[in-house]
Amino acid sequence: MSDFDSGAAPSRLDAIAVGSAVVDRVYALTNLPEPDGGAFVRDEATAIGGVAANVAAGLARLGRESGVVSRVGDDAAADRILADLRERGIDARRVRRGAAGERTSYSMILRDPEGERMIIAGGESVPNLRLSRDDFDYLRRADLAFTSAYAPDPVVSDLVTAAECDDDEFPPLVFDLSGPLSELEDRATRPETLDALLPICDCFVANEVSARSYLGAVPREAIAELRERGVTRAAVTRGTDGALLLTEGGEIVEVPAFEVETVDTTGAGDAFTAGLLHSWLLGGRSPETAGRFAAATAALNCTAENARGGLPTAEEVRAFLESN
């Protein structure tokens, strides 16, 4: 078995996502348990997820050429992840297979009847990811590089160094602070790496919980703090309250959420990010237009089960916006 998935090397890609490609173990519960409480599993299933793979899948569904740099284990779950990436038209040449006996990383997703969820992560393949010179050569073929806080700290640190030292060739870097600092401790991106990343990333994305954990502020104050610390473009999502965008001109744009019949909120943030990258950073649309496109992409993804169940095409997003 080779280290990497086979396939012809693409000459150019719109975006490459670096980080997690995992198996999602989804449990539909009677309720999300309180501390010392319980719940009953009404249904269970497996799907493919991971922030990096989800964003790449969202971009591919929107018509973008995307690739993934990740690490999977030496097991059947790895085969399933690679097959899913191929089926979605995502380049998986730089998805490394782990050593014998290495488990593919996974998420346990607990979902209540209203679609709200809790996520618990495990497995060693993603924490073992490291970037090689060939990975960086591959990244230079893209118009945009994306990673998240779930990527190991050495990976994010190397991406920061590349963005600082290789301005002419390295693509714009987008970073998603996808989890609170307590969840990231000892396995993912460290606070000091986040500090170094802020002034060099081309767009910083966070949700309300992760922004508060890192910056100690509510979304609007967090956006202002990011601006003070050198971030030129940012997005802080707020669930059903929509999102706030920081523009290159330093303005704060409020993006409302769309009301839909929610089936599952898993992956909504990743779908929002994919929509934002497609329309704003790659598409050159205005922040207001791109924000509405991203919010619509996230809303449509929530109308089906699992992290990618409702990922829309660009045409479907445009039709939704015309009717809303």
Sequence and secondary structure as in RCSB ss.txt:
>XXXX:A:sequence
MSDFDSGAAPSRLDAIAVGSAVVDRVYALTNLPEPDGGAFVRDEATAIGGVAANVAAGLARLGRESGVVSRVGDD
AAADRILADLRERGIDARRVRRGAAGERTSYSMILRDPEGERMIIAGGESVPNLRLSRDDFDYLRRADLAFTSAY
APDPVVSDLVTAAECDDDEFPPLVFDLSGPLSELEDRATRPETLDALLPICDCFVANEVSARSYLGAVPREAIAE
LRERGVTRAAVTRGTDGALLLTEGGEIVEVPAFEVETVDTTGAGDAFTAGLLHSWLLGGRSPETAGRFAAATAAL
NCTAENARGGLPTAEEVRAFLESN
>XXXX:A:secstr
  SB      S BSEEEES  EEEEEEEESS   TT    EEEEEEEEE HHHHHHHHHHHTT  EEEEEEE SS
HHHHHHHHHHHHTT EEEEEEE  TT    EEEEEE TTS EEEEEE STTTT    HHHHHHHTTBS EEEETT
S HHHHHHHHHHHHH TTTS  EEEEE S HHHHTTTS  HHHHHHHTTT SEEEEEHHHHHHHHSS HHHHHHH
HHHTT SSEEEE GGG EEEE TTS EEEE       S  TTHHHHHHHHHIIIIITT   HHHHHHHHHHHHHH
HTTSSSTTTT   HHHHHHHHHH 
